[in-house]
């Protein structure tokens, strides 16, 4: 059975449209012109290279757009200026795993989508894209920020400066070696900060270099699969200076003998202030139950 290469004619009253895993290469002008009631559109895992201006005309109530795993890029001039302008109700954009050039932020394609609450996007830091931080900083209503393809070595205070609603940040599998000390300074200045989860796994961090006292609501920090060998005294002090609030660390130390463990980890072992991740399926269930119990209490 052959896969669809074009958008079919559709009834105007549908709310959800799933065209995932087809062979669609091009979105034409007014493809969805009559779908005023559509709330969610999934075009992931197609062959999309280009979208004509007006491709999303008519989607005035669309809340979620999924474009991940396509071939959208600067090379194909995939995004005409104002391509997302009709999407006045869009709160969730998933466009990750398209292009290593991080086009959406670099060319200010998403900066006017100020109503976005969730963004999943490719990130690139290159001479062709020097102001990527500013592109994201305009998305002031974001609650969740997730990277796809990622080539990003460090980030500073501009990236999340204006994100007053931010709760979840996942910038894993990048090349981040430094998180500047004032990267989350804007969160501390908020009257009601909300950031609870930061995932920086699979990077090349050697230490926690940012001040965690600026993150009073943080509950989970995932630093697994980095180059961390020990926590500096300053880093630990910033953890303890958070008003006595609890924080969950996920730390993976593979094939390390007890004699080689950092002193901080040995102290946690002695106090039994840790939960060990198991190697079997039943233990895995128990582990996450313990995590849930710890967070609740």
RAPE-V232714 format. One record per backbone hydrogen bond with DSSP energy under -0.5 kcal/mol. CO is the residue of the C=O (numbers start at 1). NH is the residue of the N-H. E is the energy in kcal/mol with one decimal. If there is no record, write none. Layout:
((CO & NH & E) (CO & NH & E))
This chain:
((4 & 23 & -2.8) (5 & 25 & -0.7) (11 & 14 & -1.0) (12 & 37 & -0.8) (15 & 39 & -3.4) (15 & 40 & -1.8) (17 & 19 & -0.6) (17 & 42 & -2.5) (24 & 47 & -1.6) (25 & 49 & -2.9) (25 & 50 & -1.5) (26 & 28 & -0.6) (27 & 52 & -2.8) (28 & 31 & -1.7) (30 & 33 & -1.2) (32 & 35 & -2.0) (34 & 36 & -1.0) (35 & 38 & -1.3) (39 & 63 & -2.6) (39 & 64 & -2.1) (40 & 17 & -2.5) (41 & 43 & -0.6) (41 & 66 & -2.6) (42 & 19 & -2.9) (43 & 46 & -0.5) (44 & 21 & -2.2) (48 & 71 & -2.0) (49 & 73 & -0.6) (50 & 27 & -1.8) (51 & 80 & -0.7) (52 & 55 & -1.9) (54 & 30 & -2.1) (54 & 57 & -1.5) (55 & 32 & -0.7) (56 & 59 & -1.9) (58 & 60 & -1.5) (59 & 62 & -0.9) (63 & 91 & -2.2) (63 & 92 & -2.1) (64 & 41 & -2.4) (65 & 67 & -0.6) (65 & 94 & -2.7) (66 & 43 & -3.0) (68 & 45 & -2.0) (73 & 78 & -2.0) (74 & 77 & -1.5) (78 & 51 & -1.3) (78 & 80 & -0.6) (80 & 83 & -1.8) (82 & 85 & -1.5) (84 & 87 & -1.8) (86 & 88 & -2.1) (87 & 90 & -0.9) (91 & 117 & -3.0) (91 & 118 & -2.6) (92 & 65 & -2.5) (92 & 94 & -0.5) (93 & 95 & -0.6) (93 & 120 & -2.5) (94 & 67 & -4.0) (94 & 68 & -0.7) (96 & 69 & -1.6) (99 & 102 & -1.4) (102 & 105 & -0.7) (102 & 106 & -1.9) (103 & 107 & -2.4) (104 & 109 & -1.4) (104 & 110 & -1.4) (105 & 108 & -1.4) (110 & 113 & -2.1) (112 & 114 & -1.7) (113 & 116 & -1.9) (114 & 141 & -0.5) (117 & 143 & -3.7) (117 & 144 & -2.3) (118 & 93 & -2.4) (119 & 146 & -2.5) (120 & 95 & -3.2) (121 & 148 & -1.9) (123 & 151 & -2.2) (124 & 126 & -0.6) (126 & 129 & -1.7) (129 & 126 & -0.7) (129 & 132 & -0.7) (131 & 135 & -1.2) (132 & 136 & -1.4) (133 & 137 & -1.9) (134 & 138 & -0.7) (136 & 139 & -2.1) (138 & 140 & -1.8) (139 & 142 & -1.4) (140 & 164 & -0.7) (140 & 165 & -0.6) (143 & 167 & -2.7) (143 & 168 & -2.2) (144 & 119 & -2.1) (145 & 170 & -3.0) (146 & 121 & -2.3) (149 & 123 & -2.9) (149 & 148 & -0.6) (151 & 125 & -1.9) (152 & 175 & -1.2) (153 & 177 & -2.6) (153 & 178 & -1.5) (155 & 180 & -1.6) (156 & 159 & -0.6) (156 & 160 & -0.5) (158 & 161 & -1.0) (160 & 163 & -1.0) (162 & 164 & -1.6) (163 & 166 & -1.0) (167 & 196 & -2.2) (167 & 197 & -2.0) (168 & 145 & -2.4) (169 & 199 & -2.9) (170 & 147 & -2.4) (176 & 204 & -2.1) (177 & 206 & -0.6) (178 & 155 & -0.8) (178 & 180 & -0.6) (180 & 183 & -2.3) (181 & 211 & -1.4) (182 & 185 & -1.4) (184 & 187 & -1.2) (184 & 188 & -1.0) (185 & 189 & -1.1) (187 & 190 & -1.0) (190 & 193 & -0.5) (196 & 219 & -2.8) (196 & 220 & -2.5) (197 & 169 & -2.2) (198 & 200 & -0.6) (198 & 222 & -2.6) (199 & 171 & -2.6) (201 & 173 & -2.0) (205 & 227 & -2.5) (206 & 229 & -0.7) (207 & 209 & -1.0) (210 & 212 & -0.8) (211 & 214 & -1.3) (212 & 215 & -1.7) (215 & 218 & -1.3) (219 & 248 & -3.6) (220 & 198 & -2.3) (221 & 223 & -0.7) (221 & 250 & -1.7) (222 & 200 & -3.0) (224 & 202 & -2.0) (225 & 203 & -0.5) (232 & 236 & -2.0) (233 & 237 & -2.2) (234 & 238 & -1.9) (235 & 239 & -1.2) (236 & 240 & -2.3) (237 & 241 & -1.3) (239 & 242 & -1.0) (242 & 245 & -1.2) (247 & 249 & -0.5) (248 & 221 & -2.8) (249 & 251 & -0.6) (250 & 223 & -1.3) (251 & 253 & -0.6) (252 & 254 & -0.6) (253 & 256 & -0.5) (257 & 260 & -2.2) (258 & 261 & -1.2) (262 & 266 & -2.1) (263 & 267 & -2.3) (264 & 268 & -1.5) (265 & 269 & -2.1) (266 & 270 & -2.5) (267 & 271 & -1.8) (268 & 273 & -2.5) (269 & 272 & -0.9) (272 & 274 & -0.7) (280 & 284 & -1.6) (281 & 285 & -1.4) (282 & 286 & -1.9) (283 & 287 & -2.5) (284 & 288 & -1.9) (285 & 289 & -1.8) (286 & 290 & -2.2) (287 & 291 & -2.2) (288 & 292 & -2.3) (289 & 293 & -2.4) (290 & 294 & -2.6) (291 & 295 & -2.3) (292 & 296 & -2.1) (293 & 297 & -2.2))
